[in-house]
Amino acid sequence: MHYAVGLRLNERSGHVVVDAEDALFAALKVKRDQPDAFITYVRRQNRRGDARHPPVAAE
């Protein structure tokens, strides 16, 4: 399952899409890669909405 994880890092907001079993693992994967980031949200990937605003790939 793919999750969109919103984050704030260095006064900039963004989101990444990660493949994880559930939302907690998705947030932990992003936090592992970017420990200074502040996680703002985690949700299942929305194909239509995420296509309009492509994320930074993470894995």
N, C-alpha and C positions, 0 to 999 in steps of 0.2 A: 504494500500500500504506500502511496506517496502522500507526504504531508508538506504543507507550506508552513514555514516557520518565520514569523516576523521578528526582526531584531533591530536594535539601535546600537550603533557603534561609532564613536568619535563624532557625535552630534549629527549623524546621518542615519536615516531609516532605510530599511530594505527588507527583502525576504529571500529565502532560499528554499528549494524543494529537495527533500531528502526521502530516501526509501527506508521505511522502518516498520516494525510490527505494530506500534501504537504511538500515540502522541508524546508520551513521556520519553520514549527512546529517541524520537525525532528531535526533541528539544535537547536531550543530552548529547546527541551527535553534534549538533551545532555548537553547543557550549564547549565540547571537547576541542573542536577545531578553532573556535574563537572565544577563549575564556573571558575576555573583557567585554563581550557583547551582552546587552540586556535583552532578554527574550520578551517580546511584547504579546505574541499570540502563536498558537499552533492549531492548525485545522487541516482537514483532508483537502487534498489538491482539488481545485475547481477548474476543470478543463477550459471552459469558456472564459471565465474571469482571469485566470492565470495566463491565458494566451494573449490577452490584451496588454498585460504588464509582465513581460517575461522575467523570471527570476534569475539570480546567479546560481549556476549549477553547483551542487555540493554532494559529495559522496565519500 
